[in-house]
């Protein structure tokens, strides 16, 4: 099938309002990952989808220096849509998630505890019921060089039936209905990995884990979690 024809990429200051709004959220979330220690320096990356365009952090620019002029947008085939910045080297990873899932946002980090766990197990043990929020015990995708299609393929296999996974010797990838949700689940995943590492470090003891049927019960309860929308309130 031939690739769709795209026009020359727009200058950043001519991007449609919806793209600019999404870019603002991408930058805000990227800075949040740095502020909370989920990434160091320019590691990790963040993206959001608006129809068939993806707003993504550019390569090699510290998040606290990103502004409106750094807007970076690409089409789903990876071709430039707006902005002059080169997208993150992990673009194939982000695009793979958008092509194969209903994701509206993707957060990739090098979180310390999650990365440590990725070197130890093939699946994060279900030591806490919040594993259900990610679809069940979180798998670890086999190692492949960053930025490659091989890594993207391993990622998609690990994400089957899940909204997040670990990348062996690398970090985390989580997607969600929006950037706030993707970030929150990333933080939960890092916390669960920290809990497991702490419990597993106790000599002579093996951490208790939750059975699949309990995670199913929790998943059902989580569907009704939070405030119900009322008159004049948004459904969050």
Residue, then its C-alpha position, 0 to 999 in steps of 0.5 A: x500500500x503506498x504511503x499517504x502524500x503529505x505536504x511540506x511540514x508546517x512551521x511550529x508557529x503555524x501549527x493548528x490550535x489542537x496540535x499546539x494544545x497537545x504540544x503544551x501537554x507533552x512539554x508539561x508531562x515531560x517536565x513532570x517526569x524529570x521533576x519526579x525523578x522518572x528520567x534524568x537529563x534528556x532520557x525518556x520521551x513523551x508523545x500525544x496523538x491528535x487524529x493522525x498526527x503525533x506530537x512528540x518530544x524532540x531529540x536531545x533537548x532538556x525538557x526545561x528548555x522546550x517551548x512553543x517554537x520547539x513543537x515537533x509533530x509527525x504523521x503516523x508514517x513518521x514523516x514530518x508534520x510541523x516544526x523543524x526539530x528532529x523527533x526523539x530517536x524512540x519515534x518507532x516505539x511511539x508510532x508502533x503503540x499508536x498504530x496498534x492500540x487506541x492510545x492517545x498518549x505515551x510516556x517512556x521513562x528510564x525510571x530507576x526501580x523499574x529499570x532495575x526490575x527489568x534486569x531481574x525478571x520476565x514479569x513484574x510480580x503482582x505484589x500490589x493490586x494496582x497491577x490490575x490498572x495496567x491490565x495485569x502483571x507487567x511483562x518485560x520486553x526482551x532487550x533490543x537497541x534503542x530506536x530500532x524496529x526490533x525494540x518496537x516489535x518486542x514492545x508490542x508483544x509485551x503490551x498485549x492485553x496491557x497498557x504498560x510494560x518494561x523494556x529489558x535493561x532500558x525502562x518503562x513504556x505506558x500508554x493511556x487515554x490522555x497524558x495525565x493517565x499515562x503519567x499516573x500509571x507510569x508512576x504507579x508502575x515505578x512504585x510497584x517495582x520499588x515495593x517488590x525490590x524492597x520486599x525481595x531484598x529481605x533475606x530468607x523471605x519471598x514476597x507474597x503475590x496476588x492471584x489472577x482472579x483477585x486482579x480481575x476483581x480489582x480491575x472490575x472495581x477500578x472501572x467505577x473508581x473516582x467521582x461520578x460526573x454530575x451536571x456540568x462536570x466533565x467525565x474524567 
